[in-house]
Amino acid sequence: MNPRELLNLAYLRAFRLVAQTGSATRAAAALFRAQSAVTRSLQELEAAVGETLLERRPSGMLPTPAGRAVLQRCERIFAELEELGQWCAARQSRRRTSTGGALPAFLLNTRRLQLFSALARHRHMPSATQTLGLSQPAVSSAIRIMETGAGMQLFHRSPRGLLLTSEGETFVLHVRRALNELRHIPDDLAALRGTIQGDVTVGSLPLGRTLILPGAIARVAAQYPGVRIVTDESAYETLVAGLRAGDIDFVLGALRPNDASSGLANERLMSEDMVVIARRDHPLAQMRGLSLKELSSAQWVLPRSHAPAHGMFEAQFKRWKLKPPMPTVETADLAVIRGLLTHTDMLAAVSAQQLHYECESGQIVVLDIAMQNTRRDIGLTLRAGGTPSPAARVLIDAIRLTVDQVNHPARVNTIGD
């Protein structure tokens, strides 16, 4: 099977029911299909994954180790699709049901769901058709089938392209979650055979970019050449949206308060205080015991206004009844911060770790001023109850080891320790 090609959802549904009932006959009855059709689905699925997923025992058909790995993903895939089917039924005022056989057929076409997700992402039919190699009439037909099955309009047609309706936004969230679970199955099976492979997308926030993430990526690249890592440096809100949809595997950086209702889970790895930094020959660089009042007239490079670090910075001045300075530049881009500090008299309020190498080389210095109550926790944000892919798990393990080495530089760790 091509690892980029997603499995047939209808085959997986048949497999799941056989595994649950222990019998192809009972699964066929639940699906209102012939037993031969269910058996053929299982054969096609096993051929696609290159593994035996079920074995016959006196007690019935039981999953093999590979079958159990696939079944674990199936539970999450079909939980998303069944919840989506129930949501559609409720919107149409139809009777709700949670049985496996009630999953609407229009949600079992993998290619159609991929198309819907691509349209939602590109908002442009020609781009989506090119991505999936389909004709425009085929795309239009697929949209009609999806909207008829859902019983609602999922897209607005406008001169700007295809825009999701509010119902479409909810619909695509479940679709993306299901498809992202589906894409992990080949990598789960490869891990059972002792091979770690696959793509990992990391939401990379500023506090994790300089030391932690590069160190962890280097570890993984050295030990697992089959793992491909993509970093996404978008704003926190954008990263969390991608995390909820499963497009992003986890987020690394400063942690936000952990709200149990958010569907996210935080893992704290370390903490850092905010410092004020400047170029080494800045007029304030050699001064000791600086006060905030002496810095209030400086030009500042600060985090964006909505970032928690910005609020912490302003709180320093408010605590002493001083008006917080207006930032000259608001950015989280370390290259921009580095360039401004080295070529101007601007100051920046950041975590020292963010410009570790510049401080280590003496190019940039930390000014002698105390910043109170600015400690921030740095760690991982994941979907609560999620099961990371094998590739994501080895990168997460590498991040933990890298943090341990940052906190304890004398230690030398490897991923396998």
C-alpha positions in Angstrom: 0.0 0.0 0.0 1.2 3.5 -0.8 1.5 5.2 2.6 0.0 8.4 1.1 -3.1 6.5 -0.1 -5.8 6.3 2.6 -7.7 3.1 3.3 -11.2 2.3 2.2 -13.6 3.3 5.1 -16.2 0.8 4.0 -13.6 -2.1 4.3 -12.6 -0.8 7.7 -16.2 -0.7 8.8 -16.7 -4.3 7.8 -13.5 -5.3 9.6 -14.5 -3.5 12.8 -17.9 -5.2 12.9 -16.3 -8.7 12.3 -13.9 -8.0 15.1 -16.7 -6.8 17.4 -19.0 -9.7 16.7 -16.4 -12.4 16.1 -18.2 -13.5 12.9 -18.4 -12.5 9.3 -22.0 -13.8 9.2 -23.1 -11.6 12.1 -21.3 -8.6 10.7 -23.0 -9.2 7.3 -26.4 -9.3 9.0 -25.7 -6.0 10.8 -24.6 -4.4 7.5 -27.5 -5.9 5.5 -24.9 -7.3 3.1 -24.0 -10.8 1.8 -21.4 -12.6 3.8 -19.3 -13.0 0.6 -19.2 -9.2 0.3 -18.0 -8.8 3.9 -15.4 -11.5 3.3 -14.2 -9.8 0.1 -13.9 -6.5 2.0 -11.7 -8.1 4.6 -9.5 -9.7 1.9 -9.1 -6.3 0.1 -8.2 -4.6 3.4 -5.6 -7.2 4.3 -4.1 -6.9 0.8 -4.0 -3.1 1.1 -2.2 -3.2 4.5 -0.1 -6.3 3.8 -1.0 -7.9 7.1 -3.4 -10.6 8.4 -5.9 -8.7 10.6 -8.2 -11.6 11.7 -7.6 -15.2 12.5 -10.2 -18.0 12.9 -10.4 -19.5 16.4 -13.0 -21.9 17.9 -14.4 -18.9 19.7 -14.7 -16.9 16.5 -12.7 -14.5 14.4 -10.2 -12.6 16.6 -7.9 -9.7 15.7 -4.2 -10.4 15.3 -1.7 -7.9 16.9 -1.9 -6.0 13.6 -5.7 -6.2 13.7 -5.7 -4.8 17.2 -3.6 -1.8 16.1 -6.0 -1.1 13.2 -9.0 -1.6 15.4 -7.6 1.0 17.9 -7.6 3.6 15.1 -10.9 2.4 13.8 -12.6 3.2 17.1 -11.4 6.8 16.9 -12.2 7.1 13.1 -15.8 5.8 13.5 -16.4 7.7 16.7 -15.9 10.9 14.7 -18.0 9.7 11.8 -20.8 8.4 13.9 -20.9 11.6 15.9 -21.0 13.5 12.6 -23.8 11.3 11.3 -25.8 11.8 14.5 -25.3 15.6 14.3 -26.5 15.6 10.7 -29.6 13.5 11.7 -30.3 15.9 14.7 -30.1 18.9 12.3 -32.7 17.2 10.1 -34.9 16.3 13.1 -34.5 12.7 12.5 -34.4 10.1 15.2 -31.0 9.8 16.8 -29.2 6.5 16.9 -25.7 5.3 18.0 -25.6 1.9 16.5 -22.7 1.0 14.2 -25.2 0.1 11.4 -26.7 3.6 11.5 -23.6 5.3 10.0 -24.8 7.0 6.8 -23.3 5.5 3.6 -22.3 8.9 2.3 -19.7 9.2 5.0 -18.0 5.9 4.1 -16.4 7.1 0.8 -12.8 7.9 1.7 -12.1 9.8 -1.6 -15.2 11.9 -1.2 -14.2 12.9 2.3 -10.7 13.8 1.1 -12.3 15.9 -1.6 -14.5 17.7 0.9 -11.5 18.4 3.1 -9.4 19.7 0.2 -12.2 22.0 -1.0 -12.6 23.4 2.5 -8.8 24.0 2.7 -8.3 25.5 -0.9 -11.7 27.2 -1.2 -11.1 26.8 -4.9 -12.5 24.0 -7.0 -9.7 23.8 -9.7 -7.1 23.6 -6.9 -8.9 20.7 -5.2 -9.4 18.9 -8.5 -5.7 19.2 -9.2 -4.8 18.0 -5.7 -6.9 14.8 -6.0 -6.7 14.3 -9.8 -10.5 14.5 -10.4 -12.5 16.3 -13.0 -14.6 19.4 -12.1 -17.9 17.5 -12.8 -16.8 14.7 -10.5 -16.1 17.3 -7.8 -19.5 19.0 -8.3 -21.2 15.6 -8.1 -19.4 14.8 -4.8 -20.5 18.1 -3.3 -24.1 17.4 -4.2 -23.9 13.9 -2.6 -22.3 15.3 0.6 -24.9 18.1 0.9 -27.8 15.8 0.1 -26.6 13.2 2.6 -26.0 15.8 5.3 -29.3 17.5 4.6 -27.8 20.9 4.7 -25.7 23.4 2.7 -22.0 23.0 3.4 -20.6 25.6 1.0 -21.5 29.1 0.0 -20.7 29.7 -3.7 -19.3 33.2 -4.2 -17.0 35.1 -6.6 -14.2 34.4 -4.1 -14.7 30.7 -4.4 -16.2 28.1 -2.1 -16.7 29.2 1.5 -17.8 26.9 4.3 -21.1 27.6 5.9 -21.3 27.5 9.7 -22.6 24.0 9.4 -19.8 23.2 7.0 -17.2 24.3 9.6 -18.6 21.8 12.1 -18.8 19.1 9.4 -15.2 19.5 8.2 -13.8 19.3 11.7 -15.1 15.8 12.2 -14.1 14.8 8.6 -10.5 16.1 9.2 -10.2 14.3 12.5 -11.4 11.0 10.9 -9.0 11.4 7.9 -6.1 12.2 10.1 -6.6 9.1 12.3 -7.0 7.1 9.0 -3.6 8.3 7.7 -1.8 6.9 10.8 -2.8 3.2 10.2 0.1 2.3 7.9 2.5 3.9 10.3 1.0 2.0 13.3 1.5 -1.2 11.4 5.1 -0.3 10.4 5.8 0.3 14.1 4.7 -3.2 14.9 7.3 -4.4 12.4 9.9 -2.3 14.1 10.0 0.6 11.6 9.1 4.1 12.7 8.0 6.2 9.8 5.5 8.9 8.8 5.0 12.7 8.9 4.8 14.8 12.1 3.5 18.3 12.1 4.5 20.4 15.1 3.0 23.7 16.1 6.1 25.6 17.1 5.6 28.6 19.5 8.6 31.0 20.1 9.7 29.6 23.5 10.3 26.1 22.0 12.0 27.1 18.8 15.6 27.9 19.7 16.9 25.0 21.8 14.2 22.4 22.4 12.8 21.7 19.0 16.0 21.8 16.9 17.7 19.5 19.5 14.8 17.0 19.4 14.6 17.0 15.6 18.3 16.3 15.4 17.9 13.3 17.7 15.0 11.9 15.7 16.7 12.5 12.3 19.7 10.6 13.5 17.8 7.6 14.7 14.7 7.5 12.5 15.4 8.5 8.9 11.9 7.5 7.9 10.3 10.3 9.9 9.6 13.6 8.2 9.0 16.6 10.4 7.1 19.8 9.5 7.0 22.8 11.7 4.1 25.3 11.7 5.0 28.7 13.2 1.4 30.2 13.1 -0.2 32.1 15.9 -1.4 30.1 18.9 -5.1 30.3 18.0 -4.4 29.0 14.5 -2.2 26.1 15.9 -4.9 25.1 18.3 -7.5 25.0 15.5 -5.2 22.7 13.6 -4.6 20.6 16.7 -8.3 20.1 17.2 -8.7 19.0 13.6 -5.7 16.6 13.8 -3.8 18.5 11.1 -1.2 19.3 13.8 0.1 16.5 16.0 1.0 18.6 19.0 2.1 22.2 20.0 5.4 23.0 21.7 5.9 26.3 23.5 4.5 28.4 26.3 1.5 26.7 27.9 -1.9 28.4 28.3 -4.2 27.6 31.3 -5.4 24.1 31.0 -9.2 24.1 30.6 -10.8 20.6 31.0 -13.6 21.6 28.6 -11.2 22.6 25.8 -10.5 19.0 24.7 -6.7 19.7 25.1 -4.2 18.5 27.6 -0.9 20.2 28.7 2.3 18.6 29.7 4.7 21.0 31.5 8.4 20.4 30.7 10.2 23.4 32.1 9.8 27.1 33.1 11.5 30.3 32.0 11.5 33.9 33.3 11.3 36.9 31.1 14.5 39.1 30.7 15.3 42.4 29.0 18.0 42.1 26.3 20.0 44.5 24.2 23.0 44.5 21.9 26.3 44.2 23.7 27.5 47.8 23.2 24.1 49.3 24.1 24.3 52.4 26.4 22.5 50.5 29.2 24.5 47.3 28.8 27.1 48.0 31.5 24.7 49.7 34.0 23.8 47.8 37.2 20.5 48.0 39.2 18.5 49.4 36.4 14.9 50.6 37.2 11.8 50.3 35.0 11.6 54.1 35.0 15.0 54.2 33.2 13.7 51.9 30.5 10.3 53.5 30.0 11.5 55.9 27.3 13.3 53.2 25.3 12.1 51.8 22.0 10.8 48.3 22.5 10.4 45.1 20.5 7.6 43.2 22.2 5.4 40.1 21.7 2.1 40.7 19.9 -0.6 42.5 22.0 -2.7 39.4 22.5 0.2 37.3 23.7 0.4 36.5 27.5 4.0 37.7 27.5 2.9 41.1 26.4 0.5 41.4 29.4 3.2 40.2 31.8 5.5 43.0 30.4 2.9 45.7 30.9 2.2 44.5 34.4 5.8 45.2 35.4 5.2 49.0 34.8 1.7 49.1 36.2 2.9 47.5 39.4 5.1 50.7 39.9 2.4 53.0 38.7 4.2 53.7 35.5 2.7 53.9 32.0 3.7 50.9 30.0 5.8 51.9 26.9 4.2 51.6 23.5 6.1 49.0 21.5 7.9 50.2 18.4 7.6 46.7 16.9 5.4 43.8 17.8 6.7 40.4 16.6 7.4 36.9 17.7 9.9 36.3 14.8 13.3 35.7 16.3 15.1 36.7 13.1 13.4 40.1 13.2 14.1 40.5 16.9 17.7 39.6 16.4 18.2 42.0 13.5 16.6 44.9 15.4 18.6 44.4 18.5 21.9 44.1 16.8 21.4 47.2 14.6 19.5 49.6 16.8 19.2 50.7 20.5 15.9 48.9 20.8 15.3 46.6 23.8 13.3 43.4 23.8 11.5 41.5 26.6 11.8 37.8 25.9 12.8 34.5 27.5 16.6 34.3 27.5 16.4 30.8 25.9 14.9 32.4 22.7 18.2 34.1 21.9 20.4 31.6 23.7 23.1 31.4 21.0 23.4 35.2 20.6 23.7 35.6 24.4 26.2 32.8 24.6 28.4 34.4 21.9 28.2 37.8 23.6 26.4 39.4 20.6 23.4 40.2 22.9 23.4 40.8 26.6 20.8 40.5 29.4 20.3 43.9 31.2 20.5 44.0 35.0 16.9 44.6 35.8 14.6 42.3 37.8 11.4 41.2 36.1 8.9 40.0 38.7 6.2 37.3 38.2 7.1 36.6 34.6 7.8 32.8 34.9 6.1 30.9 32.1 5.7 27.2 31.8 6.9 25.6 28.5 5.6 22.3 27.4 3.4 20.2 25.1 -0.2 20.7 24.2 -2.0 17.7 22.8 -5.6 16.6 22.1 -7.0 15.1 25.3 -7.4 11.3 24.9 -5.7 11.2 21.6 -3.3 8.6 20.4 -0.2 10.2 18.7 1.2 8.4 15.7 4.5 6.4 16.3 6.5 9.2 14.6 4.9 11.8 16.8 5.6 9.7 19.9 9.4 9.4 19.1 9.6 13.2 18.6 7.7 13.8 21.8 10.2 11.5 23.6 13.1 13.3 22.0 11.7 16.7 23.2 11.5 15.4 26.8 15.1 14.2 26.6 16.2 17.5 25.1 14.5 19.5 27.8 16.2 17.3 30.4 19.5 18.1 28.8 18.8 21.8 28.7 17.9 21.7 32.4 20.9 19.5 33.2 23.7 20.2 30.6 26.1 17.7 32.1 23.8 14.8 31.2 24.2 13.1 27.8 21.0 11.4 26.7 19.9 9.3 23.7 16.4 8.5 22.6 16.8 4.9 23.6 17.8 5.7 27.2 
